[in-house]
Amino acid sequence: MASQTVAAAHDVAAEATAVPARRRASLRQWELFFLLLPMLLLIVLIFDLPILNAAYWSISDPKTGALTLGHFRDFLDSTAYLRIIWRTFFLSLEVTAATILLGYPLAYWATKLPPRWRIVVLGLVVTTFWVSILVRTYAWIVILGSAGLINRLLMWAGVVSRPIEFLYNEFGILVGMTNVLLPFLVLPLFAAMMRVDMRLLQVAETLGASRFRIFWQVFFPLTLPTLAASAILVFILSLGFYITPAVLGGGRVPLVANMMDLLINRFARWETAAVVSVVLMVVTLSLYAVYQWLREKNA
């Protein structure tokens, strides 16, 4: 009987202490909510409202305010807009492929360097973020221009008799965008390669596999999810590039960002620009969902 009384007293005491604990936890949650509320309002005002406003413009009649899908119908009927979007997608794929072809060997080579030289190489990659994109873009004009370094060298060597047009076409845009976006692929790949367990490669070598086979059947599959996620990130970033195509393309290669500039600032066709924004946003969010899935899968 005495033991039952003691147990009941313990239960009452535990319940008495649990109630204040739950109350304190609830108060902490409300305090955290009020601390985050200004930031949430700032995000809604700066990011979410403009997006919702653009989405509303894409489905509303500017005169009556009634909801309509006519802007999307006009967009799909226009071959000019679709041609620009397809050119943007194709050029983004080319930039992604170029960054993969250059970035994967660079990241792999960096992992094989001694620690001191590895820091130097990574430092050179990271320092590109400290230089303005505009400065780096204009630097390519000095290198690839008709009177640039490469053309001067080719003409001095007698390879060509007249300058080659590297700029104001898709090739110039491809070079400039690849240069800007290459670090976004190299750095995640390098981190993934450094996490690969070298004992797996040693086991494959002891089983008689060649270095070529070890790379393609052991090392490369382990880094493939990071490569795919980084490639999707590069593709997403290249879809909305504006400065590099505008400068290195010279207005001769219109892409989505340049088309948006013309629709808003020159022709004042806000509804069509909103439609293009919504289409691009849906594509970007879909690719970003795939990117996040690959990141979580590789984590």
N, C-alpha and C positions, 0 to 999 in steps of 0.2 A: 504493500500500500504506500509505504514511504517512498519507494523507488518510482512509482507512478506519479506521485506528487512532485518529486524532483524533476522528472521528465516533462511534466506539464509546465512546471515553472521555467524550464529551459526553453520550451516551445514558445511560451508567452514572451520571454526575453528576446528570443531570436526574431519573433514577429515585430516586437517593439523597435528593435534596431533596424530591421529590414525596411520599415516604412520611411523613416528619415533618409535612409540610403537611397531609396527610389525617388524620394522627393528631391534630394540633392542632385541626383543624376538628371532628373527632369529640368531642374533649374539650370544645370550646366548646358543642356541642349538648347534651352531658350536663350541663354547668354551667347552661345555660339551662333545661333540664328541671327540675333540682333547685331553681332559683330560682323557677320557676313552680309547682312542686308544692304549696306551701302554699296558694296562691291557688286552684288547681284543687280541692284538698280542701275548701276553704271554700265554693266554688261548689257542689260536689256535696252537701255537708252542708246548706247553707242553701236552695238552690234545687231541686236535682234530687231529693233524697230525699223532700221533702214532696210533690212532684208524683207521683213513683212510688208513694208511699204512698196518695195519693188515687186514683190509677188502680187500685191493688190493691183498695181498699175498694169501688170501683164494680163489681168483678166477683167479689167473694167473699161468702160467706154469713157473717154475723157470729156465728152459733152454731156451725157446723161448720168454718168456714174453707175449705170446698170452693168451687171456681170455679163461677160461675153468671152467666148473663145476665138473671136475673130482675129485677134492679134496673133495667136498661135497658128491659125489657118493661113494668114498672110505670110507668116514666117516660113511655113512649110511649102507654100506655093512659090516662094522666091528662090530661084536657083543661085543668086548671087550670095545670099547669106549662107546657104548650105555649102556652097563651094568654099567660102572662107573658113567655115567651121571644119570641113573635112581637111583643108590645108593645114589648119592649126593642129588637128589631131595627128595627121601624118608627120608633120614636122616635130611634134612632141615625141612621137614614137622614134623618129630618127635621133633626136637628142638623147632619149633614154638609152637607145642602143649604143650610141657613141660613149655615153658615160659608163655603161657596163663594160664595153671593150677596153676603155682606158682605165677605169677605176678598179676593176677586179684585179688585173695584174699589178697595179700600183699598190693596192692594199696587201696583196699576197707577198710582194717583194718587201714591203715594209716590215712584215712579221718575221722575215728571215734575217733582218739586219741586227747587228749588235744593239744593246739597249741605248747606248749613247747616240748612235746614228738614227735609231728609230725615233728618238725624241726630236732630232733635227728635222727629219722628214715630216713627222706629224705637225711640228711647229710651222713648217712652210705651208702645209695644207691649211692649218687653222688661221694663219695670218691673212689668207685671202678674204676672210670675213671682216677684217679691219679696213679693207680698202673699199671705197664706194663703188657700187655697180656701175655708176655713170663713168667714173674714172677708168675702170677696167674696160668698159665698152669702147670709150674713145681711144684707149691704148691699142685696141685691135685695128683702128683706122690707120694708126701710125705703122702698124706691122703689115697689114694686108692691103693698104691703099695702092693706087696706081703708082705713086712715088714712094711707097713704103719699103720697109727693109727687105721683104721677101722678093718683091718685083725687082728691086735694085740688084739683089744678089743674083737672081736668075738672068737678068740682062747682062750683068758683068761677066757671068760665067758663059754667056753665049747660048744658054738653053733656049731662050725665047728672044724674039726681036722686038716685041711690043709688050706692054704690061698686060698681065692677066687680070681679069675682073673678078677678084675675090669678094668684093663688097657689093652691097646693094642688090643682093640676091639671096636665095635660101641658103647657100653655102656659108656666106658671112654670118647670117643669123645662127646657123647651126654651130659654127665655131664659137661665137660669143656666148651662146646659151650653155653649151657644153662646158666652157671654162667656168662659168658662174655656178653651175649646178653640180660639178664634179665632186666637191667636198661633201655634199649631202649623201653621196653614195659611198665614198671612200671611208669616212669616219665610222659609220655603223658597221660596214664590212670588216674593217680592221678590228673593231671590238669583238665581233662574232668570231673571227679567225683566231684571236688570242684566247677565246674561251674553249676552243676545240681541245679535247683531251689528246695529248700527243701519244699517250699509251696505246690508243687505238691504231695509230699509224705504225707504231713499233710492232704491235702484234701482227698487223697485216704484212709488215716487212719480214718478220720471222717466219711467216707462213709461205714465203717465197714470192710475194707479189712485187711487181716492178714499181718504180716510183710513179710512172705514168698511171698505172692501174690504181695505186694507192690514192692518187690525187682525184681521179674521176669517180672511183667507187666508194671512197671513204671520206676524204676531205671535202670535196665539192658538195655532196649531198647534205653534209652537216651545215654548210654555209648557205645553201640554196634558199631557205626561208628568209634569211636576212637580205639576201640579194634581191629576192622578189619584192619584199616590203620596201626596200630602198629604191628599187626601180619604179614602183608605183608612186612613191613620194616625189621622185624626180619628175615623173610624168604629170602629176598634179600641179607641181610648181611651174612647169613649162607651159601649161595651158593658159595661165593668166599673165605671162610675161608681157611687159609693155616697153620698157626703156630700150632693151637690147634690140628687139625687132624694129623699133622706130628709128634707131640710130644706124644700125648696121644694114637694115633693109632699105633705108632711104625713102620710105613711102611706096616702094614698088612691090613689096610683099605684104599685103594686108592680112593681119591675123585677127583673132577675136578681140583682143584688148585694143588694138588700133581701130577696129570697126566700132567698138563701143565709144571710143573717143570721138569719132566722127558723128555717130548717131546722137550723142548728147551735146557736144559743144558746137557742132557746125550745122546739123540738120534739125536739132531739137526734136527728135523722134523718141521721146522718152518711153513710150509704150513698147516700141520694137526693141529698144535697149533693155527694157525690163524682161521681155521674153527671152532674149539672148542670155541675160543674167540668170534667169530661172533654169534654163536648159543647162547652162554651164555649172550651176550650183548642184543640180541633181546628179550630173555626171561626176562631179568632184566628190560629193558626199558618198556616192556609191563606191568610188575608188578608195576613199578614205576608210570606209567600213571594211573593205578587203584588206587595206593596209593594217588596220588595227587587229583584224583577225590573224593575219600573218605574224604580227608582233607578239600577240598573246600565245600563239602556237609555238613561237621560237623561244619564248621566255622560260 
